[in-house]
Amino acid sequence: MVRILVINPNSTVEMTNNVKKVLDSCTPLDVELQYLSGPPNGPASIESVFDGILTASFVMRHFKQNPPQCDAFLVACYSDHPLVSALREAYKKPCLGIMQASIFAALSLGRKVAIVTTTKRYEPLLSAGVRAMGISDSVFAGVVSTGLTPLELESKPRTEVDALVQKSSRRAVQELGADVICLGCAGMAHMVEVVQQAVGPDVPVVEGAKAGVGMLTSLVQMSLFTSKVGAYQAIPF
Protein backbone atom coordinates (compact mmCIF):
# COMPACT_ATOMS: atom_id res chain seq x y z
CA MET A 1 0.00 0.00 0.00
CA VAL A 2 1.32 3.42 -1.03
CA ARG A 3 0.32 6.15 1.44
CA ILE A 4 0.17 9.67 -0.01
CA LEU A 5 -0.57 12.70 2.14
CA VAL A 6 -2.53 15.30 0.14
CA ILE A 7 -1.98 18.72 1.71
CA ASN A 8 -4.26 21.67 1.06
CA PRO A 9 -2.24 24.46 2.72
CA ASN A 10 -5.19 26.86 2.98
CA SER A 11 -7.92 26.64 5.61
CA THR A 12 -10.87 26.05 3.28
CA VAL A 13 -11.93 22.49 4.03
CA GLU A 14 -14.46 22.59 1.17
CA MET A 15 -11.54 22.89 -1.25
CA THR A 16 -9.88 19.86 0.33
CA ASN A 17 -13.16 17.96 0.00
CA ASN A 18 -13.49 18.90 -3.68
CA VAL A 19 -10.04 17.47 -4.37
CA LYS A 20 -10.95 14.35 -2.37
CA LYS A 21 -14.13 13.82 -4.42
CA VAL A 22 -12.12 13.98 -7.64
CA LEU A 23 -9.42 11.63 -6.40
CA ASP A 24 -11.88 9.15 -4.85
CA SER A 25 -13.12 8.33 -8.33
CA CYS A 26 -9.73 7.35 -9.73
CA THR A 27 -7.39 6.29 -6.91
CA PRO A 28 -5.92 2.78 -7.38
CA LEU A 29 -6.81 0.14 -4.79
CA ASP A 30 -3.18 -0.11 -3.68
CA VAL A 31 -3.02 3.62 -2.83
CA GLU A 32 -4.22 5.16 0.44
CA LEU A 33 -4.80 8.90 0.39
CA GLN A 34 -4.65 10.93 3.59
CA TYR A 35 -5.73 14.58 3.70
CA LEU A 36 -4.56 17.61 5.64
CA SER A 37 -5.95 21.17 5.48
CA GLY A 38 -4.30 24.30 6.81
CA PRO A 39 -5.28 25.51 10.31
CA PRO A 40 -8.54 27.51 10.74
CA ASN A 41 -6.59 30.70 11.50
CA GLY A 42 -4.64 30.46 8.22
CA PRO A 43 -5.48 32.05 4.84
CA ALA A 44 -8.75 30.84 3.33
CA SER A 45 -7.10 30.82 -0.10
CA ILE A 46 -3.57 31.34 -1.38
CA GLU A 47 -3.42 34.37 -3.64
CA SER A 48 0.07 35.80 -3.06
CA VAL A 49 3.67 34.94 -2.24
CA PHE A 50 3.01 36.00 1.35
CA ASP A 51 0.09 33.54 1.62
CA GLY A 52 2.37 30.78 0.35
CA ILE A 53 5.10 31.48 2.90
CA LEU A 54 2.61 31.77 5.76
CA THR A 55 0.84 28.50 4.93
CA ALA A 56 4.14 26.64 4.45
CA SER A 57 5.17 27.78 7.94
CA PHE A 58 1.88 26.55 9.43
CA VAL A 59 2.20 23.11 7.85
CA MET A 60 5.86 22.61 8.74
CA ARG A 61 5.12 23.63 12.33
CA HIS A 62 2.34 21.03 12.39
CA PHE A 63 4.73 18.32 11.17
CA LYS A 64 7.27 19.31 13.80
CA GLN A 65 4.74 18.29 16.45
CA ASN A 66 2.99 15.54 14.43
CA PRO A 67 5.47 13.59 12.25
CA PRO A 68 3.72 12.51 9.04
CA GLN A 69 2.99 8.80 8.57
CA CYS A 70 3.08 8.55 4.79
CA ASP A 71 5.27 7.52 1.85
CA ALA A 72 4.93 10.71 -0.22
CA PHE A 73 3.53 14.26 -0.15
CA LEU A 74 1.27 16.02 -2.65
CA VAL A 75 0.89 19.78 -2.11
CA ALA A 76 -2.56 20.64 -3.48
CA CYS A 77 -1.98 24.30 -4.22
CA TYR A 78 -1.43 25.36 -7.81
CA SER A 79 1.58 27.59 -7.39
CA ASP A 80 5.32 27.45 -6.91
CA HIS A 81 4.47 26.82 -3.27
CA PRO A 82 7.43 27.02 -0.84
CA LEU A 83 6.04 24.01 1.03
CA VAL A 84 7.23 21.74 -1.79
CA SER A 85 10.89 22.67 -1.32
CA ALA A 86 10.55 22.73 2.47
CA LEU A 87 9.20 19.17 2.53
CA ARG A 88 11.93 18.01 0.16
CA GLU A 89 14.54 19.49 2.50
CA ALA A 90 13.00 18.01 5.64
CA TYR A 91 12.16 14.51 4.35
CA LYS A 92 13.45 11.92 1.94
CA LYS A 93 9.92 10.98 0.85
CA PRO A 94 8.99 12.09 -2.70
CA CYS A 95 7.09 15.37 -2.84
CA LEU A 96 5.27 17.10 -5.70
CA GLY A 97 3.09 20.18 -6.03
CA ILE A 98 0.08 19.94 -8.31
CA MET A 99 1.56 22.62 -10.57
CA GLN A 100 4.74 20.63 -11.12
CA ALA A 101 2.80 17.38 -11.60
CA SER A 102 0.46 18.88 -14.17
CA ILE A 103 3.27 20.46 -16.20
CA PHE A 104 5.31 17.23 -16.23
CA ALA A 105 2.23 15.28 -17.37
CA ALA A 106 1.24 17.88 -19.97
CA LEU A 107 4.67 17.85 -21.59
CA SER A 108 4.25 14.12 -22.11
CA LEU A 109 1.09 14.79 -24.12
CA GLY A 110 1.84 17.80 -26.32
CA ARG A 111 4.38 20.43 -27.33
CA LYS A 112 2.77 23.67 -26.12
CA VAL A 113 1.29 23.83 -22.63
CA ALA A 114 -0.92 26.58 -21.17
CA ILE A 115 -2.35 27.07 -17.69
CA VAL A 116 -5.88 28.34 -17.08
CA THR A 117 -6.02 29.87 -13.61
CA THR A 118 -7.92 32.24 -11.33
CA THR A 119 -6.81 35.81 -10.61
CA LYS A 120 -4.78 38.04 -12.93
CA ARG A 121 -2.08 38.21 -10.26
CA TYR A 122 -1.30 34.56 -10.82
CA GLU A 123 -0.30 35.06 -14.46
CA PRO A 124 3.24 36.34 -13.61
CA LEU A 125 3.55 34.15 -10.51
CA LEU A 126 2.75 30.90 -12.32
CA SER A 127 4.85 31.89 -15.33
CA ALA A 128 7.82 32.43 -13.03
CA GLY A 129 7.12 29.13 -11.27
CA VAL A 130 7.07 27.17 -14.51
CA ARG A 131 10.31 28.78 -15.68
CA ALA A 132 11.88 27.93 -12.31
CA MET A 133 11.25 24.29 -13.23
CA GLY A 134 13.54 24.77 -16.23
CA ILE A 135 10.66 24.85 -18.72
CA SER A 136 11.37 27.10 -21.69
CA ASP A 137 9.02 29.36 -23.62
CA SER A 138 9.36 27.04 -26.61
CA VAL A 139 6.99 24.60 -24.88
CA PHE A 140 5.21 26.91 -22.42
CA ALA A 141 2.46 28.95 -24.07
CA GLY A 142 1.63 30.96 -20.95
CA VAL A 143 -1.05 31.55 -18.34
CA VAL A 144 -4.61 32.75 -18.89
CA SER A 145 -6.61 34.01 -15.92
CA THR A 146 -10.37 33.89 -15.52
CA GLY A 147 -10.43 36.89 -13.18
CA LEU A 148 -12.06 34.81 -10.45
CA THR A 149 -10.58 34.31 -7.01
CA PRO A 150 -10.22 30.69 -5.83
CA LEU A 151 -13.14 31.15 -3.42
CA GLU A 152 -15.35 32.60 -6.18
CA LEU A 153 -15.07 29.30 -8.04
CA GLU A 154 -17.60 28.04 -5.47
CA SER A 155 -19.40 31.20 -4.35
CA LYS A 156 -20.40 32.57 -7.76
CA PRO A 157 -23.17 31.00 -9.90
CA ARG A 158 -22.02 27.83 -11.65
CA THR A 159 -23.04 29.11 -15.10
CA GLU A 160 -20.96 32.28 -14.67
CA VAL A 161 -17.90 30.38 -13.44
CA ASP A 162 -18.12 27.80 -16.23
CA ALA A 163 -18.46 30.49 -18.89
CA LEU A 164 -15.37 32.38 -17.69
CA VAL A 165 -13.28 29.21 -17.42
CA GLN A 166 -14.35 28.08 -20.89
CA LYS A 167 -13.63 31.49 -22.42
CA SER A 168 -10.11 31.47 -20.94
CA SER A 169 -9.52 27.89 -22.08
CA ARG A 170 -10.51 28.68 -25.68
CA ARG A 171 -8.21 31.71 -25.62
CA ALA A 172 -5.30 29.53 -24.47
CA VAL A 173 -5.76 27.27 -27.49
CA GLN A 174 -6.81 29.76 -30.14
CA GLU A 175 -4.60 32.74 -29.24
CA LEU A 176 -1.63 31.21 -27.40
CA GLY A 177 -1.39 28.06 -29.50
CA ALA A 178 -1.60 25.62 -26.59
CA ASP A 179 -2.19 21.96 -27.41
CA VAL A 180 -2.53 20.89 -23.74
CA ILE A 181 -4.37 22.71 -20.94
CA CYS A 182 -3.49 22.53 -17.24
CA LEU A 183 -6.13 23.47 -14.66
CA GLY A 184 -4.37 26.10 -12.56
CA CYS A 185 -6.14 25.90 -9.20
CA ALA A 186 -6.99 23.12 -6.74
CA GLY A 187 -10.51 24.55 -6.68
CA MET A 188 -10.82 23.69 -10.40
CA ALA A 189 -10.15 19.99 -9.82
CA HIS A 190 -13.72 19.07 -10.75
CA MET A 191 -13.77 21.15 -13.97
CA VAL A 192 -12.02 18.86 -16.44
CA GLU A 193 -15.22 18.19 -18.40
CA VAL A 194 -16.15 21.89 -18.42
CA VAL A 195 -12.82 22.77 -20.02
CA GLN A 196 -12.90 19.76 -22.34
CA GLN A 197 -16.20 20.97 -23.77
CA ALA A 198 -14.61 24.34 -24.54
CA VAL A 199 -11.40 23.12 -26.21
CA GLY A 200 -12.74 20.04 -27.97
CA PRO A 201 -11.88 16.34 -27.79
CA ASP A 202 -8.37 16.63 -29.27
CA VAL A 203 -6.84 18.86 -26.58
CA PRO A 204 -5.88 17.03 -23.35
CA VAL A 205 -6.93 18.70 -20.09
CA VAL A 206 -4.64 17.88 -17.15
CA GLU A 207 -5.77 18.10 -13.53
CA GLY A 208 -2.78 18.36 -11.20
CA ALA A 209 -4.00 16.32 -8.22
CA LYS A 210 -4.72 13.27 -10.39
CA ALA A 211 -1.37 13.68 -12.13
CA GLY A 212 0.41 14.04 -8.80
CA VAL A 213 -1.11 10.90 -7.28
CA GLY A 214 -0.13 8.88 -10.34
CA MET A 215 3.44 10.16 -10.40
CA LEU A 216 4.03 9.81 -6.67
CA THR A 217 2.64 6.27 -6.69
CA SER A 218 5.13 5.34 -9.41
CA LEU A 219 8.04 6.98 -7.59
CA VAL A 220 7.27 5.13 -4.35
CA GLN A 221 6.78 1.81 -6.14
CA MET A 222 10.15 2.30 -7.85
CA SER A 223 11.73 2.93 -4.42
CA LEU A 224 12.81 6.41 -5.49
CA PHE A 225 13.31 9.28 -3.07
CA THR A 226 14.29 12.93 -2.79
CA SER A 227 18.01 13.42 -3.33
CA LYS A 228 19.91 14.46 -0.23
CA VAL A 229 22.91 15.75 -2.16
CA GLY A 230 22.73 19.33 -3.43
CA ALA A 231 19.66 21.53 -3.22
CA TYR A 232 17.63 19.25 -0.95
CA GLN A 233 20.34 18.07 1.40
CA ALA A 234 18.99 17.30 4.85
CA ILE A 235 18.29 20.13 7.29
CA PRO A 236 17.84 19.89 11.08
CA PHE A 237 14.11 19.39 11.60
Secondary structure, DSSP 8 states (H G I E B T S, - for coil): -EEEEEEE-SS-HHHHHHHHHHHHTT--TTEEEEEEE--TTS-SS--SHHHHHHHHHHHHHHHHHS----SEEEE-SSS--HHHHHHHHH-SS-EEEHHHHHHHHHTTT-S-EEEEESSTTHHHHHHHHHHHTT--TTTEEEEEE-S--TTHHHHS-HHHHHHHHHHHHHHHHHTT--SEEEE-SGGGTT-HHHHHHHH-TTS-EE-HHHHHHHHHHHHHHTT-----SSTT-----
